[in-house]
Amino acid sequence: MRVIAGAARGTRLIVPKHKGVRPTSDRTRQILFDTLRGWVPTCNTVLDVFAGSGAIGIEALSRGAELAMFVEKSRTVAQTLLKNLERTHLKARARVLVIDAFSFLSKSPPMAFDCIFIDPPYAKSYSQKVMMLLARDGWLSEHGVCVVEESRRSGFNPPDAFRVLAEKHVGDTVLWFLTQKES
């Protein structure tokens, strides 16, 4: 697995050897960022929930994001993520939070994010719960976009507070691009 584009292009990332970590493939990340560019030319502020190796947030930083906040529950996995940030020389613009995603999202948002990436373990229905927490004001910037990565079999159904911009299928993976509906 490597960084696809930008300042850290070609840098190989370490994949954590941890049950439940399923890194987003290079092809899926390419489709994700190509599609995202249509709505958010640059994700200046990024939130990577269930960050794992950090591949998605690191890709955003490599492509010019000013700040990426990574939320990862496992301390061991977070250590690998930090190594990946060091390898890519992007650590200065990153914040790694070792905390349960639901605990973090239950609090007030630290800022509004241009891009929020949600890539939970498949078959756990976590995306639905996360999106309900993100439906509260303050998480997304005015034209911000949430990207949910799920299995085709997940049965994910975006909450009413969000509008679907696009749905992309890559093998068994579905990428949902969502924005909040205007009040």
Residue frames as a rotation matrix with the C-alpha (Angstrom) as fourth column:
MET 1
0.593 0.805 0.000 0.00
0.805 -0.593 0.000 0.00
0.000 0.000 -1.000 0.00
ARG 2
-0.575 -0.818 0.022 1.35
0.816 -0.570 0.098 3.41
-0.068 0.075 0.995 -0.94
VAL 3
-0.036 0.476 -0.879 0.42
0.131 -0.870 -0.476 7.09
-0.991 -0.133 -0.031 -1.09
ILE 4
0.299 0.296 0.907 -1.02
0.856 0.336 -0.392 7.71
-0.421 0.894 -0.153 -4.56
ALA 5
0.330 -0.067 0.942 -0.55
0.665 -0.691 -0.283 11.44
0.669 0.720 -0.184 -5.18
GLY 6
0.940 0.120 0.319 0.86
-0.061 -0.861 0.505 14.67
0.336 -0.494 -0.802 -3.82
ALA 7
0.416 -0.822 0.389 3.90
-0.864 -0.491 -0.114 15.47
0.285 -0.289 -0.914 -1.70
ALA 8
-0.141 -0.451 0.881 4.29
-0.746 0.634 0.204 11.95
-0.651 -0.629 -0.426 -0.30
ARG 9
0.695 0.489 -0.527 3.47
-0.718 0.453 -0.528 10.16
-0.019 0.746 0.666 -3.56
GLY 10
0.327 -0.515 -0.792 4.93
-0.362 0.707 -0.608 6.65
0.873 0.485 0.045 -3.73
THR 11
-0.537 -0.521 0.664 5.69
-0.799 0.062 -0.598 6.37
0.270 -0.851 -0.450 -0.01
ARG 12
-0.305 0.376 -0.875 4.89
0.126 0.927 0.354 2.86
0.944 -0.002 -0.330 1.22
LEU 13
0.017 0.423 0.906 2.64
-0.896 -0.396 0.201 2.71
0.444 -0.815 0.372 4.27
ILE 14
-0.956 -0.293 -0.034 2.82
-0.228 0.806 -0.546 0.15
0.187 -0.514 -0.837 7.05
VAL 15
0.023 0.980 -0.196 -0.34
-0.436 0.186 0.881 -1.91
0.900 0.065 0.432 7.47
PRO 16
-0.285 -0.111 0.952 -1.11
-0.958 0.068 -0.279 -2.69
-0.034 -0.992 -0.126 11.13
LYS 17
-0.618 0.082 -0.782 -1.23
-0.078 0.983 0.164 -6.39
0.782 0.162 -0.602 11.96
HIS 18
-0.876 0.425 0.228 -4.38
-0.314 -0.145 -0.938 -6.03
-0.366 -0.893 0.261 14.00
LYS 19
-0.629 0.722 0.289 -7.67
0.765 0.640 0.065 -7.88
-0.138 0.262 -0.955 13.75
GLY 20
0.345 0.899 -0.271 -10.30
0.762 -0.437 -0.478 -5.69
-0.548 -0.042 -0.836 12.16
VAL 21
-0.025 -0.398 -0.917 -7.92
-0.312 -0.869 0.385 -3.36
-0.950 0.296 -0.103 10.31
ARG 22
0.211 0.191 0.959 -8.81
0.831 0.482 -0.279 -3.38
-0.515 0.855 -0.057 6.62
PRO 23
-0.482 -0.481 -0.733 -6.84
0.118 -0.864 0.489 -0.71
-0.868 0.149 0.473 4.74
THR 24
0.671 0.685 -0.282 -8.50
-0.114 -0.281 -0.953 1.04
-0.732 0.672 -0.111 1.82
SER 25
0.255 -0.581 0.773 -6.91
0.832 0.539 0.131 -0.17
-0.493 0.610 0.620 -1.41
ASP 26
-0.698 -0.593 -0.400 -4.93
0.254 -0.729 0.636 2.15
-0.669 0.342 0.660 -3.68
ARG 27
-0.797 0.433 0.421 -7.60
0.460 -0.016 0.888 1.84
0.391 0.901 -0.186 -6.39
THR 28
0.201 0.928 -0.315 -10.43
0.939 -0.091 0.331 2.68
0.278 -0.362 -0.889 -3.99
ARG 29
0.047 -0.263 -0.964 -8.54
0.606 -0.760 0.237 5.70
-0.794 -0.594 0.124 -2.63
GLN 30
-0.918 -0.389 0.075 -7.90
0.275 -0.490 0.827 6.93
-0.285 0.780 0.557 -6.19
ILE 31
-0.402 0.858 0.318 -11.62
0.636 0.012 0.772 6.70
0.659 0.513 -0.550 -7.03
LEU 32
0.283 0.489 -0.825 -12.50
0.945 -0.288 0.154 8.33
-0.163 -0.823 -0.544 -3.69
PHE 33
-0.227 -0.454 -0.862 -10.28
0.395 -0.852 0.345 11.38
-0.890 -0.262 0.373 -4.26
ASP 34
-0.951 -0.037 0.308 -11.12
0.306 -0.262 0.915 11.70
0.046 0.964 0.261 -7.96
THR 35
-0.111 0.991 0.075 -14.83
0.791 0.042 0.611 11.75
0.602 0.127 -0.788 -7.09
LEU 36
0.245 0.177 -0.953 -14.40
0.890 -0.432 0.149 14.03
-0.385 -0.884 -0.263 -4.09
ARG 37
-0.742 -0.649 -0.165 -12.58
0.517 -0.712 0.476 16.65
-0.426 0.268 0.864 -6.18
GLY 38
-0.511 0.625 0.590 -15.91
0.581 -0.255 0.773 17.45
0.634 0.738 -0.234 -7.90
TRP 39
0.590 0.806 -0.048 -17.38
0.540 -0.350 0.766 18.82
0.600 -0.478 -0.641 -4.65
VAL 40
0.907 -0.379 -0.186 -14.41
-0.034 -0.504 0.863 19.80
-0.421 -0.776 -0.470 -2.49
PRO 41
0.763 -0.636 -0.113 -11.36
-0.200 -0.066 -0.977 20.76
0.614 0.769 -0.178 -4.59
THR 42
-0.445 -0.890 -0.101 -9.17
-0.126 0.173 -0.977 20.74
0.887 -0.422 -0.189 -1.47
CYS 43
0.669 0.537 -0.513 -10.08
0.424 0.292 0.858 19.19
0.610 -0.791 -0.032 1.84
ASN 44
0.014 -0.703 0.711 -8.33
-0.400 -0.656 -0.640 21.73
0.916 -0.275 -0.291 4.10
THR 45
-0.441 -0.080 0.894 -9.58
-0.892 0.154 -0.426 20.15
-0.104 -0.985 -0.139 7.31
VAL 46
-0.107 0.261 -0.959 -10.00
-0.475 0.834 0.280 16.38
0.873 0.486 0.034 7.47
LEU 47
-0.034 0.130 0.991 -11.40
-0.932 0.354 -0.078 13.95
-0.361 -0.926 0.109 10.03
ASP 48
-0.276 -0.138 -0.951 -10.48
-0.559 0.828 0.042 10.28
0.782 0.543 -0.306 9.52
VAL 49
0.160 0.469 0.868 -12.71
-0.970 0.236 0.052 8.14
-0.181 -0.851 0.493 11.77
PHE 50
0.805 -0.059 0.590 -11.68
-0.001 0.995 0.102 4.50
-0.593 -0.083 0.801 12.38
ALA 51
0.581 -0.574 -0.577 -8.33
-0.771 -0.615 -0.164 5.62
-0.261 0.540 -0.800 10.95
GLY 52
0.921 -0.269 0.280 -6.39
0.302 0.950 -0.082 2.33
-0.244 0.161 0.956 11.06
SER 53
0.077 -0.956 0.282 -3.19
0.980 0.124 0.153 2.80
-0.182 0.264 0.947 9.04
GLY 54
0.042 0.024 -0.999 -4.22
0.184 -0.983 -0.016 6.39
-0.982 -0.183 -0.045 8.31
ALA 55
-0.567 -0.390 0.726 -4.09
0.718 0.198 0.667 5.80
-0.404 0.899 0.167 4.55
ILE 56
0.246 0.734 0.633 -7.09
0.925 -0.373 0.073 7.99
0.290 0.567 -0.771 3.70
GLY 57
0.909 0.087 -0.408 -6.16
0.271 -0.866 0.419 10.94
-0.317 -0.492 -0.811 5.93
ILE 58
-0.044 -0.994 -0.104 -2.51
0.257 -0.112 0.960 10.68
-0.965 0.016 0.260 4.88
GLU 59
-0.331 0.012 0.943 -3.59
0.941 0.082 0.329 10.76
-0.074 0.997 -0.039 1.23
ALA 60
0.723 0.649 0.236 -5.57
0.651 -0.755 0.078 13.96
0.229 0.098 -0.969 1.97
LEU 61
0.647 -0.571 -0.505 -2.53
0.074 -0.613 0.787 15.53
-0.759 -0.546 -0.354 3.68
SER 62
-0.332 -0.816 0.474 -0.29
0.568 0.228 0.791 14.53
-0.753 0.532 0.388 0.78
ARG 63
-0.175 0.387 0.905 -2.74
0.948 -0.183 0.262 16.23
0.267 0.904 -0.335 -1.59
GLY 64
-0.568 -0.233 0.789 -2.65
0.252 -0.962 -0.102 19.50
0.783 0.141 0.606 0.35
ALA 65
0.580 0.783 -0.225 -4.92
0.459 -0.086 0.884 19.29
0.673 -0.616 -0.409 3.40
GLU 66
0.054 -0.529 0.847 -3.85
-0.493 -0.752 -0.438 21.72
0.868 -0.394 -0.301 6.09
LEU 67
-0.543 -0.147 0.826 -4.89
-0.832 0.227 -0.507 19.50
-0.113 -0.963 -0.246 9.01
ALA 68
-0.009 0.546 -0.838 -5.98
-0.321 0.792 0.520 15.90
0.947 0.273 0.168 9.43
MET 69
-0.256 0.053 0.965 -7.37
-0.959 0.114 -0.260 14.57
-0.124 -0.992 0.021 12.68
PHE 70
-0.379 0.021 -0.925 -7.21
-0.346 0.924 0.162 10.78
0.859 0.381 -0.343 13.02
VAL 71
0.110 0.481 0.870 -9.49
-0.991 0.118 0.061 8.91
-0.074 -0.869 0.489 15.43
GLU 72
-0.018 -0.204 -0.979 -8.31
-0.322 0.928 -0.187 5.39
0.947 0.311 -0.083 16.29
LYS 73
0.787 0.478 0.391 -9.32
-0.519 0.169 0.838 3.35
0.334 -0.862 0.381 19.33
SER 74
0.861 -0.467 -0.200 -6.37
0.503 0.842 0.197 0.92
0.076 -0.270 0.960 19.39
ARG 75
0.701 -0.675 -0.231 -3.15
-0.390 -0.633 0.669 2.30
-0.598 -0.379 -0.707 20.88
THR 76
-0.093 -0.748 0.657 -1.12
0.302 0.608 0.734 -0.29
-0.949 0.267 0.169 18.93
VAL 77
0.252 0.273 0.928 -2.74
0.963 0.027 -0.270 0.66
-0.098 0.962 -0.256 15.62
ALA 78
0.990 0.132 -0.053 -2.30
0.131 -0.991 -0.015 4.36
-0.055 0.008 -0.998 16.43
GLN 79
0.301 -0.951 -0.066 1.44
-0.159 -0.118 0.980 3.77
-0.940 -0.284 -0.187 16.89
THR 80
-0.244 -0.323 0.914 1.59
0.794 0.475 0.379 2.33
-0.557 0.819 0.141 13.36
LEU 81
0.674 0.566 0.475 -0.37
0.730 -0.607 -0.314 5.33
0.110 0.558 -0.822 12.07
LEU 82
0.831 -0.429 -0.355 2.19
-0.187 -0.815 0.548 7.65
-0.525 -0.389 -0.757 13.72
LYS 83
-0.155 -0.905 0.395 5.01
0.239 0.354 0.904 5.74
-0.958 0.235 0.162 11.99
ASN 84
0.048 0.255 0.966 3.22
0.989 0.120 -0.081 6.25
-0.137 0.959 -0.247 8.66
LEU 85
0.956 0.293 0.006 2.95
0.292 -0.954 -0.066 9.98
-0.014 0.065 -0.998 9.34
GLU 86
0.415 -0.886 -0.205 6.68
-0.234 -0.322 0.918 10.09
-0.879 -0.333 -0.340 10.09
ARG 87
-0.216 -0.480 0.850 7.53
0.647 0.581 0.493 8.12
-0.731 0.657 0.185 6.92
THR 88
0.246 0.448 0.859 5.52
0.953 -0.273 -0.131 10.59
0.176 0.851 -0.494 4.82
HIS 89
-0.797 -0.592 -0.121 6.86
0.602 -0.758 -0.252 13.68
0.057 -0.273 0.960 6.66
LEU 90
-0.315 0.790 0.525 3.26
0.101 -0.522 0.847 14.81
0.944 0.320 0.085 7.29
LYS 91
-0.217 0.206 -0.954 3.17
0.906 0.405 -0.119 14.48
0.362 -0.891 -0.275 11.07
ALA 92
-0.930 -0.234 -0.285 3.29
0.335 -0.859 -0.388 18.26
-0.154 -0.456 0.877 11.69
ARG 93
-0.692 0.720 -0.056 -0.17
-0.665 -0.605 0.438 18.71
0.281 0.340 0.897 10.12
ALA 94
-0.121 0.617 -0.778 -1.74
-0.005 0.783 0.622 15.71
0.993 0.079 -0.092 11.85
ARG 95
-0.381 0.103 0.919 -3.40
-0.923 -0.107 -0.370 15.01
0.060 -0.989 0.136 15.20
VAL 96
-0.416 0.201 -0.887 -3.82
-0.068 0.966 0.251 11.40
0.907 0.165 -0.388 16.29
LEU 97
-0.179 0.478 0.860 -6.46
-0.970 -0.234 -0.072 10.81
0.167 -0.847 0.505 18.94
VAL 98
-0.817 -0.059 -0.574 -6.48
0.009 0.993 -0.115 7.43
0.577 -0.099 -0.811 20.69
ILE 99
-0.669 0.710 0.219 -10.15
-0.511 -0.226 -0.829 7.30
-0.539 -0.667 0.514 21.58
ASP 100
-0.486 0.639 0.596 -13.28
0.671 0.710 -0.215 5.34
-0.561 0.295 -0.773 20.74
ALA 101
-0.862 0.132 0.490 -14.99
0.356 -0.532 0.768 6.93
0.362 0.837 0.411 17.72
PHE 102
0.094 0.995 0.015 -18.40
0.633 -0.071 0.771 7.05
0.768 -0.063 -0.637 19.41
SER 103
0.270 -0.095 -0.958 -16.99
0.891 -0.353 0.286 8.74
-0.365 -0.931 -0.011 22.52
PHE 104
-0.751 -0.636 -0.180 -15.21
0.495 -0.722 0.484 11.33
-0.438 0.274 0.856 20.38
LEU 105
-0.778 0.465 0.422 -18.24
0.262 -0.371 0.891 12.04
0.571 0.804 0.167 18.18
SER 106
0.165 0.853 -0.495 -20.56
0.897 0.079 0.434 12.32
0.410 -0.516 -0.753 21.20
LYS 107
-0.172 -0.329 -0.929 -18.70
0.717 -0.688 0.110 15.48
-0.675 -0.647 0.355 22.25
SER 108
0.758 0.334 -0.560 -18.87
-0.053 -0.825 -0.563 18.92
-0.650 0.456 -0.608 20.69
PRO 109
0.718 -0.509 0.475 -16.89
0.668 0.311 -0.676 19.12
0.196 0.803 0.563 17.46
PRO 110
0.048 -0.788 -0.613 -13.42
0.709 -0.406 0.577 20.69
-0.704 -0.463 0.539 17.83
MET 111
-0.608 -0.160 -0.778 -13.97
-0.394 -0.790 0.470 22.43
-0.690 0.592 0.417 14.46
ALA 112
0.658 0.751 -0.052 -15.93
-0.370 0.262 -0.892 22.08
-0.656 0.606 0.450 11.23
PHE 113
-0.348 -0.794 0.499 -14.32
0.054 0.514 0.856 19.68
-0.936 0.325 -0.136 8.77
ASP 114
-0.195 0.196 -0.961 -14.29
-0.928 -0.353 0.116 19.93
-0.316 0.915 0.251 4.97
CYS 115
0.037 0.130 -0.991 -13.99
-0.585 0.807 0.084 16.16
0.810 0.576 0.106 4.60
ILE 116
-0.034 -0.001 0.999 -14.93
-0.902 0.431 -0.030 13.41
-0.431 -0.902 -0.016 7.02
PHE 117
-0.250 -0.154 -0.956 -13.89
-0.662 0.748 0.052 9.88
0.707 0.646 -0.289 6.15
ILE 118
0.136 0.394 0.909 -15.70
-0.897 0.438 -0.056 6.99
-0.420 -0.808 0.413 7.83
ASP 119
0.032 -0.234 -0.972 -14.24
-0.663 0.722 -0.196 3.53
0.748 0.651 -0.132 7.23
PRO 120
0.120 0.075 0.990 -15.41
-0.957 0.274 0.095 1.26
-0.264 -0.959 0.104 10.06
PRO 121
-0.868 -0.294 0.400 -15.02
-0.235 0.953 0.191 -2.49
-0.437 0.072 -0.897 10.35
TYR 122
-0.573 0.675 -0.464 -17.48
-0.564 0.086 0.821 -4.05
0.594 0.733 0.332 7.92
ALA 123
-0.159 0.664 -0.731 -20.63
0.221 0.745 0.629 -5.82
0.962 -0.061 -0.265 9.17
LYS 124
-0.706 -0.114 -0.699 -20.89
0.703 0.006 -0.711 -3.86
0.085 -0.994 0.076 12.42
SER 125
0.328 0.878 0.347 -23.47
0.839 -0.440 0.320 -1.18
0.434 0.186 -0.882 11.44
TYR 126
-0.172 -0.485 -0.857 -21.09
0.826 -0.546 0.143 1.47
-0.537 -0.683 0.494 12.80
SER 127
-0.865 -0.206 0.458 -21.54
0.461 -0.688 0.560 3.81
0.200 0.695 0.690 9.81
GLN 128
0.038 0.971 0.236 -25.21
0.530 -0.220 0.819 4.30
0.847 0.094 -0.523 10.59
LYS 129
0.558 0.139 -0.818 -24.43
0.827 -0.168 0.536 5.22
-0.063 -0.976 -0.209 14.21
VAL 130
-0.485 -0.820 -0.305 -21.58
0.738 -0.571 0.361 7.56
-0.470 -0.050 0.881 13.22
MET 131
-0.707 0.236 0.666 -23.73
0.447 -0.581 0.680 9.40
0.548 0.779 0.305 10.67
MET 132
0.443 0.882 -0.162 -26.44
0.667 -0.203 0.716 9.97
0.599 -0.425 -0.679 13.29
LEU 133
0.313 -0.418 -0.853 -23.81
0.786 -0.390 0.479 11.62
-0.533 -0.821 0.207 15.53
LEU 134
-0.737 -0.666 0.115 -22.48
0.594 -0.558 0.580 13.71
-0.322 0.496 0.807 12.63
ALA 135
-0.123 0.793 0.597 -25.98
0.819 -0.259 0.513 14.95
0.561 0.552 -0.617 11.83
ARG 136
0.539 0.250 -0.805 -25.64
0.736 -0.605 0.304 17.39
-0.411 -0.756 -0.510 14.71
ASP 137
0.955 -0.121 0.270 -24.49
0.051 -0.832 -0.552 20.90
0.291 0.541 -0.789 13.76
GLY 138
0.711 -0.698 0.085 -20.85
-0.623 -0.570 0.536 21.80
-0.326 -0.434 -0.840 13.65
TRP 139
0.308 -0.631 0.712 -19.07
0.183 0.774 0.606 18.71
-0.933 -0.056 0.354 12.30
LEU 140
0.015 -0.256 0.966 -19.16
0.983 0.180 0.032 19.55
-0.182 0.950 0.255 8.59
SER 141
-0.770 -0.264 -0.581 -18.13
0.136 -0.957 0.255 22.89
-0.624 0.117 0.773 7.07
GLU 142
-0.100 0.830 -0.548 -20.70
-0.571 -0.499 -0.652 24.66
-0.815 0.248 0.524 4.91
HIS 143
0.491 0.235 -0.839 -19.82
-0.861 0.277 -0.427 22.67
0.132 0.932 0.338 1.78
GLY 144
-0.439 -0.742 0.507 -18.24
-0.836 0.544 0.072 19.71
-0.329 -0.392 -0.859 3.58
VAL 145
0.307 0.452 -0.837 -18.56
-0.733 0.674 0.095 16.12
0.607 0.584 0.539 2.43
CYS 146
0.089 -0.210 0.974 -18.67
-0.723 0.659 0.208 12.84
-0.685 -0.722 -0.093 4.37
VAL 147
-0.041 -0.129 -0.991 -17.35
-0.805 0.592 -0.044 9.75
0.592 0.795 -0.128 2.64
VAL 148
0.284 0.216 0.934 -18.55
-0.762 0.642 0.083 6.43
-0.582 -0.735 0.347 4.03
GLU 149
-0.399 -0.448 -0.800 -16.76
-0.794 0.606 0.057 3.26
0.459 0.658 -0.597 2.97
GLU 150
0.010 0.512 0.859 -18.83
-0.760 0.562 -0.326 0.11
-0.650 -0.650 0.395 3.48
SER 151
-0.875 -0.161 0.457 -19.35
0.081 0.880 0.467 -3.38
-0.477 0.446 -0.757 2.15
ARG 152
-0.724 0.648 -0.236 -22.05
-0.430 -0.158 0.889 -3.85
0.539 0.745 0.393 -0.50
ARG 153
-0.260 0.614 -0.746 -23.74
0.457 0.759 0.465 -6.19
0.851 -0.220 -0.477 1.98
SER 154
-0.938 -0.259 -0.230 -23.84
0.312 -0.346 -0.885 -3.67
0.150 -0.902 0.405 4.83
GLY 155
0.004 1.000 0.013 -27.30
0.944 -0.009 0.330 -2.31
0.330 0.011 -0.944 4.16
PHE 156
-0.710 -0.337 -0.619 -26.08
0.558 -0.805 -0.202 1.22
-0.430 -0.489 0.759 4.92
ASN 157
0.168 0.816 0.553 -28.86
0.906 -0.349 0.240 3.78
0.389 0.461 -0.798 4.61
PRO 158
-0.768 -0.551 0.326 -27.89
0.399 -0.811 -0.428 7.47
0.500 -0.199 0.843 4.94
PRO 159
-0.417 0.613 -0.671 -29.84
0.739 -0.201 -0.643 9.36
-0.529 -0.764 -0.369 7.62
ASP 160
0.461 0.754 0.468 -32.44
0.888 -0.389 -0.246 11.90
-0.003 0.529 -0.849 6.47
ALA 161
0.679 -0.233 -0.696 -30.17
0.115 -0.903 0.415 14.78
-0.725 -0.362 -0.586 7.50
PHE 162
-0.380 -0.912 -0.153 -27.84
-0.155 -0.100 0.983 13.95
-0.912 0.398 -0.104 4.58
ARG 163
0.736 0.477 -0.480 -28.11
-0.523 -0.049 -0.851 14.18
-0.430 0.877 0.213 0.82
VAL 164
0.296 -0.615 0.731 -26.34
0.488 0.755 0.437 11.57
-0.821 0.228 0.524 -1.33
LEU 165
0.241 -0.334 -0.911 -24.00
-0.686 -0.722 0.083 13.22
-0.686 0.606 -0.403 -3.84
ALA 166
0.099 -0.253 -0.962 -22.70
-0.849 0.482 -0.214 9.97
0.518 0.839 -0.167 -5.32
GLU 167
0.575 0.003 0.818 -22.39
-0.476 0.815 0.330 6.25
-0.666 -0.579 0.470 -4.72
LYS 168
0.169 -0.628 -0.760 -19.37
-0.932 0.149 -0.330 4.47
0.321 0.764 -0.560 -6.21
HIS 169
0.906 0.143 0.400 -18.90
-0.262 0.929 0.262 0.69
-0.334 -0.342 0.878 -6.32
VAL 170
0.078 -0.932 -0.355 -15.38
-0.920 0.070 -0.386 -0.78
0.384 0.357 -0.852 -6.28
GLY 171
-0.730 -0.264 -0.630 -15.46
-0.115 0.957 -0.267 -4.56
0.674 -0.123 -0.729 -6.01
ASP 172
-0.158 0.655 -0.738 -17.20
0.838 0.485 0.250 -5.41
0.522 -0.579 -0.626 -2.73
THR 173
-0.621 -0.192 -0.760 -16.78
0.655 -0.660 -0.368 -1.83
-0.431 -0.726 0.535 -1.50
VAL 174
0.315 0.691 0.650 -19.27
0.829 -0.534 0.166 1.01
0.461 0.487 -0.742 -1.77
LEU 175
-0.809 -0.502 -0.306 -18.23
0.582 -0.759 -0.292 4.63
-0.085 -0.415 0.906 -1.31
TRP 176
0.364 0.928 0.078 -21.04
0.920 -0.371 0.123 6.96
0.144 0.027 -0.989 -0.29
PHE 177
-0.817 -0.528 0.234 -20.47
0.503 -0.849 -0.161 10.72
0.283 -0.014 0.959 -0.76
LEU 178
0.190 0.939 -0.287 -22.82
0.934 -0.083 0.347 12.68
0.302 -0.334 -0.893 1.47
THR 179
-0.826 -0.336 0.454 -23.44
0.165 -0.912 -0.375 16.29
0.540 -0.235 0.809 2.43
GLN 180
-0.664 0.618 -0.421 -25.77
0.522 -0.019 -0.853 17.73
-0.535 -0.786 -0.310 5.05
LYS 181
-0.049 0.754 0.655 -29.11
0.891 -0.263 0.369 18.97
0.451 0.602 -0.659 3.80
GLU 182
-0.824 -0.188 0.534 -29.70
0.022 -0.953 -0.302 22.66
0.566 -0.237 0.790 4.33
SER 183
-0.741 0.520 -0.425 -31.95
0.592 0.205 -0.780 23.40
-0.318 -0.829 -0.459 7.29
